[in-house]
C-alpha cells in the first residue's frame, strides 16, 4: 500500500469531495464498490438476483495486479471527459506519477496507481466504468465491486465466449490483463463472491463461503494463542469484536448449519482454554463438581488421560460449560447475532 502523508491525504480528500458528485451519478447501477449509499451486501444480493433470473453460469474475472497496471493516459482521458479544470487534472496526474522510494532511491511511476489513499477507489471506478459500459452495451448481467467482477450467463458455452471477448476488451482498450489461472467459467454454486457462496434449492440461497469460514477460524486461532494465563472475561473481550463484525457482514447467509457449527467450534476452543488452565486432574475434578457434575463423573472425567481438545469437546465439559453459561459471560453468538440483526432489519 502507498500510504500518503498527512498533506497528501488532505489534498486527495479535497479532490475526492469535488470529483465524487461529478462521477458517481455516471457510474453503472451494477457497480457497488466504494460508492456513497452502496455496499457489498447490495452487490451480493444483485448477484443472487441474476442467478434467480436463470443466469446460473458465472464468469469470474480476476484482474492481474490491477493497481500496478493502471495506464495513466487512459485513466486521464476518462477523467478529462468530465473535468475541465487544468489544475485539478495536473494534481491527479502528479498523484498517479508520485515517486516510490526503494532502498533510498526515488523512482517515478510509469504505470499503476497508489493504493491506500482516499482518491484511489474513485479513480479505479472511473477506469473500470469503461468495462461496465461495455458489458451493459452487450446486454450482460454482471456485478462489480471495485476490481472484483462476476458476469452471469445462461450456459458454459456462452460464458467461454464472454470471457474471451472481455479479455480482448481489457487488453486492447484499457491495457489491463486477466489472470487466466483465477478467471474462469463455472456454475454459480461453485463461484464465491465477496465472501459469500450460493446453494441451489427452488431458488438460489446465500451461504458463507468455505474460504470465509476457514479465514475466521484462522483469525480466532491467532487471537487465542497464548491466552492460557488470562482471565476468561479478557479472552472473551478479545474475540468478541471479530465475532460481532463477522456476524454483521454475513447476516445475509440463509444457511444456518455452518453458523451453528462455527459457534460450537468457538465454545469448544474456549473450553479447551479452560481445561488447560485447570492443569491438574484434581483441580479439574473439583471445578467440574463446582459446575454441577457428580463426584463420580467429575473424577472419572478429570482422570481419563485424554488430551485437552478431546476433553473440551466431550459431554462432561459440554454439560459443565453449556451455551447458556457462555451467553451469561457475554460471548457473542454468531447465529444469535445474525437472527437479531435480521429481525431488526
C-alpha positions in Angstrom: 0.0 0.0 0.0 1.2 3.5 -0.8 0.3 5.3 2.4 0.2 9.1 1.7 1.5 11.8 4.0 -0.9 13.9 6.0 -0.7 16.8 3.5 -1.2 14.4 0.5 -4.2 12.8 2.2 -5.8 16.2 2.8 -5.3 17.1 -0.9 -6.7 13.8 -2.0 -9.7 14.1 0.3 -10.4 17.6 -1.2 -10.2 16.2 -4.7 -12.5 13.3 -3.7 -15.1 15.6 -2.4 -15.1 17.6 -5.6 -14.9 14.7 -8.0 -17.4 12.3 -6.4 -20.5 14.4 -7.3 -19.3 14.7 -10.9 -18.6 11.0 -11.5 -20.7 8.9 -9.1 -24.0 9.7 -10.9 -22.4 8.5 -14.2 -21.4 5.1 -12.9 -23.2 1.9 -13.7 -26.1 0.6 -11.5 -24.2 -2.7 -11.3 -21.1 -1.0 -9.7 -21.1 -1.1 -5.8 -17.6 -0.7 -4.5 -16.6 2.5 -2.6 -19.7 4.4 -3.7 -22.0 6.5 -1.4 -25.1 4.6 -0.4 -23.8 1.3 -1.9 -22.4 -1.7 -0.2 -21.0 -5.2 -0.6 -24.4 -6.6 0.6 -26.2 -4.9 -2.3 -23.6 -6.4 -4.7 -24.2 -9.9 -3.3 -28.0 -9.5 -3.5 -27.7 -8.4 -7.1 -25.6 -11.5 -7.9 -28.3 -13.7 -6.4 -30.9 -11.8 -8.4 -29.1 -12.5 -11.7 -28.9 -16.2 -10.8 -32.6 -16.4 -9.8 -33.4 -14.9 -13.2 -31.9 -18.0 -14.9 -28.3 -16.9 -15.4 -26.8 -19.8 -13.5 -23.4 -19.8 -15.1 -20.8 -17.4 -13.7 -17.8 -15.8 -15.4 -15.3 -14.9 -12.7 -12.9 -12.0 -13.7 -9.7 -11.7 -11.8 -7.7 -8.6 -12.9 -3.9 -9.3 -12.6 -2.2 -6.7 -10.4 -4.8 -4.1 -11.2 -3.4 -1.2 -9.3 0.1 -1.9 -10.6 -1.1 -1.9 -14.3 -3.4 1.2 -14.5 -2.5 3.1 -17.6 -2.1 6.8 -16.7 -3.0 8.1 -20.2 -6.2 6.0 -20.5 -7.3 6.9 -17.0 -6.6 10.7 -17.5 -8.6 10.5 -20.8 -11.5 9.2 -18.8 -11.2 11.9 -16.3 -10.7 14.7 -18.8 -14.1 13.9 -20.5 -15.8 15.3 -17.4 -13.3 17.6 -15.7 -12.0 20.8 -17.5 -10.0 22.4 -14.7 -6.4 22.1 -15.7 -5.1 22.5 -12.1 -7.2 19.6 -10.9 -6.1 17.4 -13.9 -2.5 18.3 -13.1 -2.9 17.3 -9.5 -4.4 13.9 -10.4 -1.6 13.3 -12.9 1.0 14.2 -10.2 -0.7 11.9 -7.8 -0.6 9.0 -10.3 3.1 9.6 -11.0 4.1 10.1 -7.4 7.5 8.6 -6.7 8.1 5.4 -4.8 11.2 5.2 -2.5 13.0 1.9 -2.6 16.4 1.5 -1.0 16.7 5.3 -0.6 16.2 5.8 -4.4 13.0 7.6 -5.6 11.6 6.2 -8.8 8.6 7.7 -10.6 5.7 5.5 -11.8 5.2 5.0 -15.5 2.0 3.0 -14.8 -0.1 2.0 -11.9 -1.9 3.9 -9.2 -1.1 4.2 -5.4 -3.2 2.1 -3.1 -4.2 3.3 0.4 -5.2 6.9 -0.4 -8.7 8.4 -0.3 -8.6 9.0 -4.1 -7.6 5.5 -5.3 -11.1 3.9 -5.1 -12.7 6.6 -7.1 -10.0 6.5 -9.8 -10.3 2.7 -10.1 -14.1 3.1 -10.5 -13.6 5.8 -13.2 -11.4 3.5 -15.2 -13.4 0.3 -14.7 -16.6 2.1 -15.6 -15.4 1.7 -19.2 -15.7 -2.1 -18.6 -19.2 -1.7 -17.0 -20.4 0.3 -20.0 -19.1 -2.2 -22.5 -20.9 -5.0 -20.6 -24.1 -3.0 -20.5 -23.8 -2.3 -24.2 -23.6 -6.1 -24.8 -26.6 -6.7 -22.5 -24.8 -8.8 -20.0 -25.9 -9.4 -16.4 -23.0 -8.6 -14.1 -22.0 -7.1 -10.8 -18.7 -5.3 -9.9 -17.3 -4.3 -6.5 -14.0 -2.4 -7.1 -11.9 -4.7 -9.2 -13.9 -7.8 -8.3 -16.4 -8.6 -11.0 -18.7 -11.5 -12.0 -20.7 -11.9 -15.2 -23.8 -14.2 -15.2 -24.8 -16.0 -18.3 -27.1 -18.9 -19.2 -24.6 -21.6 -20.4 -20.9 -22.5 -20.1 -20.5 -22.1 -23.8 -21.8 -18.5 -23.6 -19.5 -18.0 -20.6 -16.4 -19.0 -22.6 -17.3 -16.6 -25.4 -17.9 -13.8 -22.9 -14.6 -14.5 -21.1 -12.6 -14.3 -24.3 -14.3 -11.1 -25.5 -13.9 -9.4 -22.2 -10.2 -10.3 -22.1 -9.7 -8.8 -25.5 -11.5 -5.6 -24.4 -9.4 -5.3 -21.3 -6.1 -5.9 -23.2 -6.8 -3.5 -26.1 -9.0 -0.7 -24.6 -7.8 -0.5 -21.0 -4.3 -2.1 -21.2 -5.3 -4.4 -18.3 -4.7 -8.2 -18.1 -6.8 -11.0 -16.8 -5.3 -13.6 -14.5 -6.2 -16.7 -16.5 -5.3 -19.0 -13.6 -8.0 -17.4 -11.5 -10.5 -16.2 -14.1 -12.9 -19.0 -15.0 -16.4 -20.1 -16.1 -18.3 -22.3 -13.7 -21.7 -22.9 -12.2 -22.8 -20.1 -9.9 -22.9 -22.5 -6.9 -19.1 -23.1 -7.4 -18.2 -19.4 -7.5 -17.8 -17.3 -4.4 -18.4 -13.5 -4.4 -17.3 -11.1 -1.7 -17.0 -13.9 0.8 -20.4 -15.4 0.0 -21.3 -18.6 -1.9 -24.6 -19.8 -3.3 -26.5 -23.1 -2.9 -29.5 -24.0 -5.1 -32.9 -25.1 -3.8 -36.0 -23.9 -5.6 -34.2 -20.5 -5.6 -30.6 -19.6 -5.0 -29.7 -19.2 -1.4 -26.8 -17.3 0.0 -24.3 -19.0 2.3 -21.0 -18.3 3.9 -18.2 -19.3 1.5 -15.9 -22.1 2.8 -12.9 -19.9 2.5 -14.5 -17.2 4.7 -15.2 -19.9 7.4 -11.6 -21.0 7.1 -10.2 -17.5 7.4 -12.3 -16.6 10.5 -11.2 -19.8 12.2 -7.5 -18.9 11.5 -8.1 -15.4 12.8 -9.6 -16.8 16.0 -6.8 -19.3 16.5 -4.4 -16.4 16.2 -6.2 -14.4 18.9 -6.5 -17.4 21.2 -2.8 -18.2 21.0 -1.0 -17.6 24.3 -4.2 -16.8 26.4 -3.7 -19.6 28.9 -2.9 -17.3 31.8 -5.6 -14.8 31.0 -9.0 -14.4 32.7 -11.9 -15.8 30.6 -13.6 -12.3 30.6 -10.5 -10.9 28.9 -10.3 -13.7 26.4 -14.0 -13.2 25.5 -13.3 -9.4 25.2 -10.6 -10.2 22.8 -12.6 -12.5 20.4 -16.0 -10.7 20.6 -15.2 -7.8 18.1 -14.2 -10.3 15.5 -17.3 -12.4 16.1 -19.6 -9.4 16.1 -18.1 -7.9 12.9 -18.1 -11.2 11.1 -21.8 -11.7 12.0 -22.7 -8.3 10.8 -21.1 -8.9 7.4 -22.5 -12.4 6.9 -26.1 -11.6 8.1 -27.4 -12.4 4.6 -26.5 -16.1 4.9 -29.5 -18.3 4.6 -27.7 -21.5 5.6 -27.7 -21.8 9.4 -25.8 -25.0 10.0 -22.3 -23.6 9.2 -23.0 -20.8 11.6 -24.2 -23.2 14.4 -21.0 -25.2 13.8 -18.8 -22.2 14.0 -20.5 -21.1 17.2 -19.9 -24.6 18.6 -16.3 -24.5 17.5 -15.7 -21.2 19.3 -17.1 -22.6 22.5 -15.0 -25.7 22.0 -11.9 -23.6 21.7 -12.7 -21.6 24.9 -13.5 -24.8 26.8 -10.1 -26.1 25.7 -8.5 -22.9 27.2 -10.3 -23.5 30.5 -9.3 -27.2 30.6 -5.6 -26.2 30.1 -5.9 -23.5 32.8 -7.2 -26.1 35.3 -3.9 -28.0 34.7 -4.0 -30.8 37.4 -6.6 -33.6 37.4 -7.5 -32.8 41.0 -8.3 -29.2 40.0 -10.3 -30.4 37.1 -12.4 -32.7 39.2 -13.0 -30.0 41.8 -14.1 -27.5 39.2 -16.3 -30.0 37.3 -18.1 -30.7 40.6 -18.5 -27.0 41.3 -20.1 -26.7 37.8 -22.7 -29.3 38.7 -21.2 -32.7 37.8 -21.5 -35.6 40.3 -18.3 -36.5 42.2 -18.0 -39.9 40.5 -18.4 -38.4 37.0 -16.2 -35.4 37.7 -13.3 -37.7 38.9 -13.7 -40.1 36.1 -13.6 -37.3 33.5 -10.7 -35.5 35.2 -8.5 -38.6 35.4 -9.4 -40.1 31.9 -5.9 -39.5 30.5 -7.3 -37.9 27.3 -5.9 -34.7 25.8 -7.3 -31.1 26.2 -9.1 -31.0 22.8 -10.9 -34.3 23.3 -12.0 -33.3 26.8 -13.1 -29.9 25.8 -15.5 -31.4 23.3 -16.6 -34.3 25.5 -20.1 -34.4 27.2 -18.7 -33.6 30.6 -17.4 -30.3 29.5 -20.4 -29.5 27.4 -22.6 -30.1 30.5 -20.3 -28.1 32.8 -20.0 -25.2 30.4 -23.2 -25.1 28.2 -24.2 -22.4 25.8 -26.4 -20.5 28.3 -23.3 -20.1 30.5 -21.3 -18.6 27.7 -24.3 -16.3 27.0 -24.1 -15.1 30.6 -20.4 -14.5 30.3 -21.1 -12.2 27.3 -19.7 -14.4 24.5 -21.1 -13.3 21.1 -23.1 -16.0 19.3 -22.8 -15.5 15.6 -26.1 -17.2 14.8 -28.0 -15.3 17.6 -26.5 -12.0 16.4 -27.5 -12.6 12.8 -31.0 -13.6 13.8 -31.3 -10.4 15.9 -29.9 -8.2 13.1 -32.4 -9.7 10.6 -35.3 -9.2 13.0 -34.3 -5.5 13.3 -34.0 -5.0 9.5 
